[in-house]
Amino acid sequence: MSFLQFAPQYFEYVSKAFFDDMPSYLCRVLGVYRVETMAKKIKTKQYVVLMENLFYDRTITRIFDLKGSTRSRYLREASTPSEAQGEVLLDVNLLKVREMC
C-alpha cells in the first residue's frame, strides 16, 4: 500500500493526537522519499519512510514487532536478561503481557 493512500488518515490522526494532547504510540513520519540508484546500467527505485527514533534517550525493556496478526506471531521469551538483549517480540507476546496486567 502506498503512503499516499493512507496519508490523509495518518495526518488527521497525528494532528488530533497533537492538538488534543492525546497519547499515541504511532511514530511520526518525518519524510517519504524515492531513492533511485544506477549500477551496471540497471536503475533501481526504493521508497524510504523516515520516522522518528522512539528509542532515543530512553531505557527500553521490551521491543515488539507488531503486524496485526496472531498467526505464527509468537516468540519464546528469553529466560535471562543477557539472552533477552536485543530480542524483538511479536504480536502474541504483547497479548500475553496485556493478560498479565
C-alpha positions as CSV (number, residue, x, y, z in Angstrom):
1,M,0.0,0.0,0.0
2,S,1.3,3.4,-0.9
3,F,1.8,6.0,1.7
4,L,-0.2,8.4,-0.4
5,Q,-3.3,6.2,0.0
6,F,-3.4,6.4,3.8
7,A,-1.6,9.7,4.3
8,P,-4.8,11.8,4.8
9,Q,-6.0,9.5,7.6
10,Y,-2.5,9.3,9.1
11,F,-2.1,13.1,9.2
12,E,-5.6,13.6,10.6
13,Y,-4.8,11.2,13.4
14,V,-1.4,12.7,14.2
15,S,-2.9,16.2,14.2
16,K,-5.7,15.2,16.5
17,A,-3.2,13.5,18.9
18,F,-1.0,16.6,18.9
19,F,-3.6,19.3,19.2
20,D,-5.9,17.4,21.7
21,D,-2.8,16.3,23.7
22,M,-3.7,12.6,23.3
23,P,-1.0,10.0,24.0
24,S,-0.1,7.9,20.9
25,Y,2.4,5.1,20.2
26,L,2.3,5.9,16.5
27,C,5.6,7.1,15.1
28,R,5.7,10.5,13.4
29,V,6.7,10.3,9.8
30,L,9.3,13.0,9.1
31,G,9.6,12.4,5.3
32,V,8.9,10.0,2.5
33,Y,11.5,9.7,-0.3
34,R,12.1,7.9,-3.5
35,V,15.8,6.9,-3.9
36,E,17.0,5.9,-7.4
37,T,20.3,4.3,-8.0
38,M,22.1,3.2,-11.1
39,A,24.6,0.3,-11.1
40,K,25.8,-1.5,-14.2
41,K,23.2,0.2,-16.3
42,I,20.4,-1.2,-14.0
43,K,18.2,1.5,-12.5
44,T,16.7,0.7,-9.1
45,K,14.0,2.6,-7.2
46,Q,13.4,2.3,-3.5
47,Y,10.9,4.1,-1.3
48,V,12.1,5.2,2.1
49,V,10.0,6.4,5.0
50,L,11.9,8.5,7.6
51,M,10.4,8.1,11.1
52,E,11.4,9.5,14.5
53,N,13.6,7.3,16.7
54,L,11.3,6.3,19.6
55,F,14.2,4.7,21.5
56,Y,16.4,7.8,21.7
57,D,17.5,8.6,25.3
58,R,15.1,6.0,26.8
59,T,15.5,2.8,28.6
60,I,13.6,0.1,26.7
61,T,12.8,-3.1,28.4
62,R,10.9,-4.8,25.6
63,I,10.6,-4.3,21.9
64,F,7.6,-5.7,19.8
65,D,7.4,-6.0,16.0
66,L,3.6,-5.8,15.5
67,K,2.0,-6.8,12.3
68,G,-1.7,-7.0,13.4
69,S,-1.8,-10.8,13.1
70,T,-1.6,-13.7,15.5
71,R,-0.7,-16.4,13.0
72,S,2.9,-17.5,13.7
73,R,3.5,-14.3,15.6
74,Y,4.9,-15.7,18.9
75,L,8.5,-15.9,20.1
76,R,9.6,-17.8,23.2
77,E,10.9,-15.1,25.5
78,A,14.5,-15.3,26.8
79,S,14.9,-16.6,30.3
80,T,17.9,-14.4,31.3
81,P,18.4,-10.6,30.8
82,S,21.6,-11.2,28.7
83,E,19.7,-13.6,26.5
84,A,16.9,-11.0,26.1
85,Q,19.4,-8.3,24.9
86,G,18.1,-7.0,21.6
87,E,15.2,-9.6,21.4
88,V,12.2,-8.4,19.4
89,L,8.9,-9.9,20.5
90,L,5.9,-10.5,18.3
91,D,2.1,-9.9,18.4
92,V,1.1,-12.8,20.6
93,N,3.8,-11.9,23.1
94,L,2.2,-8.5,23.5
95,L,-1.2,-10.1,24.1
96,K,0.2,-12.3,26.8
97,V,1.8,-9.3,28.5
98,R,-1.5,-7.5,28.5
99,E,-3.2,-10.6,30.0
100,M,-0.8,-10.4,33.0
101,C,-1.6,-6.7,33.7
